[in-house]
Amino acid sequence: MIPEQFGRVGVLLMFALLFPAIPLIASYAFYRFRIRPEHHDPIKDATYECGVESEGSAWGQFHARYYLFALGFVIFDVEVVFLYPWAVVHGGLGFTALFEAVLFIGILALGLGYAWRRRALEWR
Amino acid sequence: MESTGIVLGFWLLSGVTVASALLVFLSRNLLHAVLALVLSFLGMAGLFVTLSADFIAVAQVLIYAGAISVLLVFAVMLTPLASRDNANSLFVLPGVLIGAAFAGIVGFVAIDVDWPELTGKAVLGRDFTTTVQGIGSALLDPYVLAFEIASVLLLSALVGAIVLVREDEPA
């Protein structure tokens, strides 16, 4: 039963990857068979249709301050890995399991509180 | 023999994994190499599923495809533009040697080990088993102390990161 569920996920994944490719392939095919014209225009080629005009390249060097947010994400991501097996079994284990997870999250919440207190979550 | 779906999935996933791993060092753009590496991680997660190691697959997606790749992308985006091409370096020859040695060891083990073959009922029973339940109950009952200490470890990592970055701030 479980491999079928993973198989379904795999089929959905393949469909999800193919689906956005369909308009790209169709557009290219229409261009190849001369169904659609190809006229470039600076406004047509702009990355965003509306909003603030983008300036410069997106390939520039980003501010090193972002790194703290990346580290924070990594730490809470690892927390999720520990909570995942807990989430699968906690239903059968009752109140102790709940307490253990609350303690686990509580210890990490201390860290979040510390980050907040040290104003590490602010952009300065 | 396993079911055809798993065999098909295995070949598809290993194709994706190997192709994207090739892209990692064939790509001239370092960021494209990182993105191909993420795809390779995801293919590996799928391979873990075909080995009925579902918890490792989830951990692979969350840790490697999630956390490690975020760190890699940040490391690339934070470096100056000039040093961002996936250029050849002096490490090509040692890299090839180490890779060949590793492939030799793994290949030797794969050929040398007498892999047990399951037949009949055993296949149906052992074709696919989930591991998450076992890991979950082990984490919550006998190893609960390790479970809680892991959160203390993560807390110290978070506090350490903040202290390193923000050492000039008053508390």
Contacts between the chains, C-beta under 8 A, distances in Angstrom:
chain1	res1	chain2	res2	distance
A	2	B	54	7.4
A	2	B	128	5.5
A	2	B	129	8.0
A	2	B	130	5.6
A	3	B	3	7.3
A	3	B	5	6.9
A	3	B	6	6.3
A	3	B	52	8.0
A	3	B	127	7.0
A	3	B	128	4.4
A	4	B	5	8.0
A	6	B	49	5.1
A	6	B	54	7.7
A	7	B	5	5.3
A	7	B	9	7.1
A	10	B	9	6.0
A	10	B	46	7.3
A	59	B	31	7.8
A	59	B	81	6.4
A	59	B	84	7.8
A	60	B	81	6.5
A	61	B	77	7.3
A	61	B	78	6.7
A	61	B	79	6.9
A	61	B	80	5.3
A	61	B	81	6.1
A	62	B	74	7.9
A	62	B	77	4.5
A	62	B	78	5.6
A	63	B	78	7.8
A	64	B	78	5.4
A	66	B	74	6.3
A	66	B	77	7.8
A	66	B	78	7.1
A	67	B	74	5.8
A	67	B	78	6.4
A	67	B	165	7.5
A	68	B	161	6.4
A	68	B	162	7.2
A	68	B	165	5.0
A	68	B	166	8.0
A	70	B	70	5.4
A	70	B	71	6.0
A	70	B	74	4.5
A	71	B	71	8.0
A	71	B	157	7.8
A	71	B	158	7.6
A	71	B	161	4.4
A	72	B	158	6.8
A	72	B	161	7.4
A	73	B	67	7.0
A	73	B	70	6.0
A	74	B	67	4.1
A	74	B	70	6.7
A	74	B	71	6.3
A	75	B	154	5.2
A	75	B	157	5.5
A	75	B	158	5.0
A	75	B	161	7.7
A	77	B	62	5.7
A	77	B	63	7.0
A	77	B	66	5.2
A	77	B	67	4.4
A	78	B	62	7.9
A	78	B	63	6.8
A	78	B	67	6.7
A	78	B	154	5.9
A	79	B	151	7.1
A	79	B	154	6.0
A	80	B	62	6.0
A	81	B	58	7.3
A	81	B	59	5.2
A	81	B	62	5.1
A	81	B	63	6.3
A	82	B	139	7.4
A	82	B	147	6.7
A	82	B	150	5.8
A	82	B	151	7.3
A	84	B	55	7.5
A	84	B	58	5.8
A	84	B	62	7.7
A	84	B	132	7.1
A	85	B	55	6.4
A	85	B	132	5.2
A	85	B	133	7.8
A	85	B	135	4.4
A	85	B	136	3.4
A	85	B	139	5.7
A	86	B	136	5.7
A	86	B	139	6.6
A	86	B	140	6.3
A	87	B	136	7.9
A	88	B	132	4.7
A	88	B	133	5.8
A	88	B	136	4.9
A	89	B	132	7.8
A	89	B	133	5.6
A	89	B	136	3.5
A	89	B	137	5.2
A	89	B	140	6.5
A	90	B	136	7.6
A	90	B	140	7.3
A	93	B	137	7.5
A	93	B	140	5.9
A	93	B	141	7.8
A	96	B	140	7.5
A	97	B	140	5.1
A	100	B	140	5.8
A	100	B	144	5.6
A	100	B	147	6.7
A	100	B	148	7.1
A	103	B	148	5.9
A	103	B	151	7.7
A	104	B	147	6.4
A	104	B	148	6.0
A	104	B	150	7.8
A	104	B	151	4.5
A	105	B	151	7.7
A	107	B	148	7.0
A	107	B	151	4.2
A	107	B	152	5.9
A	107	B	155	5.5
A	108	B	151	5.3
A	108	B	154	5.8
A	108	B	155	5.9
A	108	B	158	7.5
A	110	B	155	6.0
A	111	B	154	7.2
A	111	B	155	4.4
A	111	B	158	3.8
A	111	B	159	5.9
A	112	B	158	7.7
A	114	B	158	7.4
A	114	B	159	5.8
A	114	B	162	6.7
A	115	B	158	6.6
A	115	B	162	5.5
A	117	B	171	7.3
A	118	B	162	5.5
A	118	B	166	5.7
A	118	B	169	6.1
A	118	B	171	6.6
A	119	B	166	7.7
A	119	B	169	6.7
A	120	B	162	4.7
A	120	B	165	7.1
A	120	B	166	5.6
